[in-house]
């Protein structure tokens, strides 16, 4: 099994909408940063701002990609220049990193009939909503089951759960055994050869 620990989880609230922003600076115009989920396209809408990405550098999980690879529900970081009205802008860069990737530990549990389900990936609770979570590549609110390997994009809530804005089906465990977990490193114990163990 391949483990990848990457940075800190996106810290954000998740009120009534999956498009909650984790960062949105720069005022009404000028250079700024906006971080949130993609709501729709044309070029892309993030936090209510329409960003022209025709000349932007786009990276998905550190790999250069085209605009066509972007999907609704991806939590992205956009850097660019906004117009004076604050409703549009020209993106200079768009970066996406998933929140977590790995196998579903047990069948999702329905907490609100027909609307909300929860499941765990690598010990982290994932909350998905039929009306707010986007699904790709065979994933669905009704169809996800134990051992499905999923890539989840979303926001971390106060309880440490990820409220999913997008879930992509990557494969099935153990055929697909690649996992990715983002979080703060704690209790690092280094060995003399430079390797280490951490929680």
C-alpha positions in Angstrom: 0.0 0.0 0.0 1.3 3.4 -1.0 0.9 6.2 1.6 1.2 9.8 0.8 1.0 12.5 3.5 0.5 15.9 2.1 0.3 19.2 4.0 -2.6 20.3 6.1 -6.3 19.6 5.4 -8.3 22.4 4.1 -9.8 24.2 7.1 -13.3 25.5 6.4 -16.9 25.6 7.6 -19.6 23.9 5.5 -22.8 25.7 6.2 -25.8 25.3 3.9 -23.7 25.1 0.7 -20.9 23.0 -0.5 -19.3 26.1 -2.1 -18.0 27.4 1.3 -14.8 29.4 0.9 -11.7 28.7 2.8 -9.9 31.9 1.6 -11.2 34.8 -0.5 -9.0 37.8 -0.4 -8.0 40.8 -2.5 -11.0 43.0 -2.1 -13.4 44.0 -4.9 -10.6 44.3 -7.5 -6.9 43.7 -8.1 -4.8 40.7 -7.4 -6.4 38.2 -5.0 -6.8 34.6 -4.0 -10.0 32.6 -3.8 -10.3 29.1 -2.5 -13.6 27.1 -2.7 -15.4 24.5 -4.7 -16.2 24.9 -8.4 -19.9 25.7 -8.6 -20.3 25.7 -12.4 -18.5 26.5 -15.6 -18.0 29.4 -18.0 -15.0 29.5 -17.5 -15.3 28.4 -13.8 -17.3 29.9 -10.9 -15.7 29.8 -7.5 -17.4 31.6 -4.5 -19.7 33.4 -7.0 -16.9 34.8 -9.1 -16.5 33.9 -12.7 -12.8 33.2 -13.4 -11.5 33.2 -17.0 -9.0 30.3 -17.0 -8.0 30.4 -20.7 -4.5 31.7 -19.8 -4.2 30.1 -16.3 -1.7 27.4 -15.2 -3.9 24.5 -14.1 -2.5 21.8 -11.8 -4.4 18.7 -10.5 -2.6 16.9 -7.7 0.6 18.6 -8.8 0.3 17.6 -12.4 -0.3 20.2 -15.2 -3.7 19.8 -16.7 -6.1 21.5 -19.1 -9.4 23.3 -18.3 -11.3 20.3 -19.5 -10.0 18.2 -16.5 -11.7 20.5 -14.0 -14.9 19.3 -12.4 -17.8 20.7 -10.4 -17.2 20.1 -6.7 -13.4 20.2 -6.9 -12.0 22.5 -4.1 -9.5 24.7 -5.9 -7.2 27.6 -5.1 -7.5 30.4 -7.7 -5.0 33.2 -8.0 -5.7 36.0 -10.4 -6.9 39.5 -11.0 -10.5 40.5 -10.3 -12.5 43.0 -12.2 -13.7 46.2 -10.5 -17.2 44.8 -9.8 -15.7 41.7 -8.0 -17.9 39.4 -10.1 -15.3 38.2 -12.6 -11.6 37.9 -13.0 -8.7 36.5 -15.0 -7.1 33.5 -13.3 -3.3 33.2 -13.3 -3.3 29.8 -11.6 -5.8 27.1 -10.5 -4.6 24.4 -8.2 -6.5 21.3 -7.0 -5.5 18.7 -4.4 -8.0 16.1 -3.1 -8.8 16.0 0.6 -8.4 12.2 1.0 -8.2 9.1 -1.2 -8.6 5.5 -0.1 -11.0 2.6 0.4 -14.4 2.9 2.1 -14.1 1.0 5.3 -17.7 -0.2 5.5 -21.0 0.4 3.7 -22.2 4.0 3.9 -24.7 4.7 6.7 -27.8 6.8 5.9 -28.3 9.4 8.5 -31.0 11.5 6.8 -33.2 9.3 4.6 -32.5 10.0 0.9 -30.3 13.0 1.7 -27.3 12.3 3.9 -24.9 9.4 4.2 -21.6 8.9 6.1 -18.7 6.5 5.7 -15.1 6.3 6.7 -11.8 6.4 4.7 -8.5 5.9 6.6 -10.3 6.6 9.9 -11.8 9.9 8.7 -15.6 10.4 8.5 -16.9 11.5 5.1 -20.3 13.2 4.9 -22.0 13.2 1.5 -25.3 14.8 0.5 -27.5 13.8 -2.4 -28.2 17.5 -3.1 -24.8 19.0 -2.6 -22.1 16.4 -3.5 -21.0 15.9 -7.1 -20.2 12.4 -8.2 -17.8 11.2 -11.0 -16.6 8.1 -12.8 -19.2 5.7 -11.5 -19.6 7.1 -8.0 -23.1 7.8 -6.8 -25.0 8.6 -3.6 -26.8 5.2 -3.8 -24.1 3.1 -5.2 -21.0 3.5 -3.1 -20.1 0.4 -1.0 -17.3 -1.0 1.2 -13.9 -1.3 -0.5 -14.7 1.2 -3.2 -11.6 3.4 -3.5 -12.7 7.0 -3.7 -11.0 10.4 -4.1 -12.8 13.0 -2.0 -12.7 16.8 -2.3 -14.4 18.8 0.4 -14.2 20.9 3.6 -13.1 19.9 7.1 -15.8 20.7 9.7 -15.3 21.4 13.5 -15.7 17.7 14.3 -12.9 16.7 12.0 -15.2 15.2 9.3 -14.9 16.0 5.6 -18.1 17.3 4.1 -17.7 16.1 0.5 -18.2 18.5 -2.4 -17.1 15.9 -4.9 -16.5 12.1 -4.8 -14.8 10.2 -7.6 -14.7 6.4 -7.9 -11.0 5.3 -8.5 -11.4 1.6 -8.3 -11.8 -1.2 -5.8 -9.6 -2.5 -3.0 -7.3 -4.5 -3.0 -6.8 -4.2 -6.8 -6.5 -0.4 -6.2 -4.5 0.1 -3.0 -3.2 3.6 -3.4 -4.2 6.0 -0.6 -3.7 9.6 0.1 -4.2 11.4 3.4 -3.7 15.0 4.2 -3.3 16.3 7.7 -1.0 17.7 10.4 2.0 15.5 11.4 2.0 14.7 15.1 4.3 12.6 17.3 7.1 12.3 14.8 9.7 9.7 15.8 12.8 9.8 13.6 15.3 7.0 13.3 19.1 7.2 12.7 18.7 6.5 9.0 16.4 9.5 8.5 13.2 7.5 8.2 10.4 7.9 10.8 7.0 7.1 12.1 4.2 9.6 12.8 0.6 9.8 13.7 
